[in-house]
Amino acid sequence: MSTLKLLKYILFVFNLLFWFCGCCILGFGIYFLIHNSFGVLFHDLPFLTLGNVLVIVGSIIMVVAFLGCMGSIKENKCLLMSFFVLLLIILLAEVTLAILLFVYEHKLNNYVLQGLNDSIQRYNSDNSTKVAWDSIQSIFHCCGINGTSDWMSGPPASCPQDPQVKVLGMSFSLTLNCQIDKTSQALGL
């Protein structure tokens, strides 16, 4: 009986921590939506902004963690089963997404590069795109996708002036590569 009580409180504490993390993520998402410090980078997917992604992820984490908290502390079978089912759905969605990323890696890279190149072309005509590129280049100390040569009319002021410029394209490809490696290890491929 004491083992079950310990399990109950461990589940409650971990889900409470996840719920607080979800609140923080949701708060940052709302902050980015209100202050719009990151604009639209992909015009084919205008809803894919940092604020929107954080709001969605934070909301999902909060709901799932709330079900785990309340289900464990109240020992409610319905809430615990809902918690289990949502975790199972999230796990299946992650595995499916990882497999799709692994299978369509080349197409995804081409799609991202095409979207980023289109975005660079809109830099001077769309204020939201300008804000997005300026924010990314300032924060990550990068310039364009593959370097300063991506900017036809010369690099903008947000590009770092030092010769050791990090490259945004390299960052994206390295992140995707690491994610695919993690997925392959998790799936045993």
C-alpha positions in Angstrom: 0.0 0.0 0.0 2.8 2.4 0.8 4.4 1.8 -2.6 1.2 2.8 -4.3 1.0 6.0 -2.2 4.6 6.7 -3.1 3.8 6.2 -6.8 0.8 8.4 -6.5 2.8 11.3 -5.1 5.6 10.9 -7.5 3.2 11.0 -10.4 1.5 14.0 -8.9 4.8 15.9 -8.4 6.2 15.2 -11.9 2.9 16.2 -13.5 2.8 19.3 -11.4 6.3 20.2 -12.6 5.2 19.6 -16.2 2.1 21.7 -15.7 4.2 24.6 -14.5 6.5 24.2 -17.5 3.5 24.2 -19.7 2.3 27.4 -18.1 5.7 29.0 -18.7 5.8 27.8 -22.4 2.2 29.2 -22.9 3.2 32.5 -21.2 6.2 32.9 -23.6 4.0 32.0 -26.5 1.5 34.7 -25.5 4.3 37.2 -25.0 5.7 36.5 -28.5 2.2 36.8 -30.0 1.6 40.2 -28.2 5.0 41.7 -28.9 5.4 40.0 -32.3 9.2 40.1 -31.9 9.5 37.3 -34.4 7.6 37.8 -37.7 6.5 35.4 -40.4 9.4 33.5 -42.0 7.5 31.1 -44.2 4.8 32.8 -46.2 3.3 29.5 -47.3 2.7 28.7 -43.6 1.8 32.1 -42.0 0.5 30.4 -38.9 3.9 28.8 -38.2 5.3 31.5 -35.9 7.2 31.0 -32.7 4.3 32.4 -30.7 1.7 30.1 -32.2 3.9 27.0 -31.8 4.6 27.8 -28.1 0.9 28.5 -27.4 -0.1 25.1 -28.9 2.7 23.1 -27.2 2.2 24.8 -23.8 -1.5 24.2 -24.0 -1.1 20.5 -24.8 1.5 20.1 -22.0 -0.8 21.9 -19.5 -3.9 19.7 -20.3 -2.0 16.4 -20.2 -0.2 17.3 -17.0 -3.4 18.5 -15.4 -5.1 15.2 -16.1 -2.1 13.4 -14.6 -2.0 15.6 -11.5 -5.7 15.4 -10.8 -6.0 11.7 -11.8 -3.2 10.7 -9.5 -4.1 12.8 -6.4 -7.8 12.1 -6.6 -7.2 8.5 -7.7 -9.7 8.9 -10.5 -9.7 6.1 -13.0 -11.3 8.1 -15.8 -8.7 10.9 -15.5 -5.8 8.5 -15.3 -7.1 6.6 -18.4 -7.5 9.9 -20.2 -3.9 10.8 -19.2 -2.7 7.4 -20.5 -4.5 7.7 -23.8 -3.3 11.2 -24.4 0.3 10.2 -23.7 -0.1 7.2 -26.0 -1.4 9.5 -28.8 1.5 11.9 -28.3 4.0 9.0 -28.4 2.5 7.6 -31.6 2.4 11.1 -33.1 6.1 11.6 -32.3 7.1 8.2 -33.7 5.1 8.8 -36.9 6.6 12.3 -37.3 10.1 10.9 -36.7 9.6 8.2 -39.4 8.1 10.8 -41.8 11.1 13.1 -41.1 13.5 10.3 -41.7 11.8 9.2 -45.0 11.2 12.6 -46.4 14.4 14.3 -45.2 15.5 15.4 -48.6 12.1 16.8 -49.6 11.9 18.6 -46.3 15.3 20.2 -46.7 14.4 21.4 -50.2 11.0 22.7 -49.0 12.7 24.6 -46.1 15.4 26.0 -48.4 12.8 27.1 -51.0 10.7 28.8 -48.3 13.7 30.6 -46.8 14.8 31.8 -50.2 11.3 33.1 -51.0 11.4 34.8 -47.6 14.7 36.5 -48.4 13.2 37.8 -51.6 10.4 39.4 -49.5 12.8 41.0 -47.0 12.5 44.6 -48.3 8.8 44.4 -49.2 7.3 42.7 -46.1 7.8 44.2 -42.7 7.0 40.9 -40.9 9.6 39.1 -42.9 12.1 41.8 -42.2 11.5 41.6 -38.5 11.8 37.8 -38.6 15.1 37.8 -40.4 16.6 40.6 -38.3 15.6 38.8 -35.1 17.1 35.5 -36.2 20.3 36.9 -37.6 20.8 39.0 -34.5 20.1 36.2 -32.0 22.0 33.4 -33.8 24.8 35.6 -35.3 24.2 34.3 -38.7 23.6 35.9 -42.1 21.1 34.5 -44.6 20.8 30.8 -45.4 24.2 30.0 -46.7 26.0 33.3 -46.0 26.1 36.9 -47.1 25.9 35.8 -50.8 22.1 35.1 -50.3 21.4 38.8 -50.1 21.3 40.1 -53.6 21.4 43.8 -52.6 24.0 43.2 -49.9 23.5 41.9 -46.4 21.2 43.8 -44.1 22.4 45.6 -41.0 21.3 42.6 -38.8 24.1 40.5 -40.3 27.2 40.2 -38.1 30.2 42.1 -39.4 32.9 39.8 -38.2 34.3 37.2 -40.7 33.4 34.2 -38.5 29.7 34.3 -39.4 27.6 31.3 -38.4 25.3 30.0 -41.1 21.6 29.6 -40.6 21.3 26.7 -43.2 24.0 24.8 -41.3 22.1 25.3 -38.0 18.9 24.0 -39.5 20.6 21.0 -41.2 22.5 20.1 -38.0 19.4 20.3 -35.9 17.5 18.1 -38.3 20.4 15.7 -38.5 20.6 15.3 -34.7 16.9 14.8 -34.5 17.0 12.1 -37.1 19.9 10.4 -35.3 17.9 10.4 -32.0 14.9 9.0 -33.8 16.9 6.3 -35.4 18.4 5.3 -32.1 15.0 5.3 -30.4 13.5 3.1 -33.2 16.5 0.8 -33.2 17.4 1.5 -36.9 
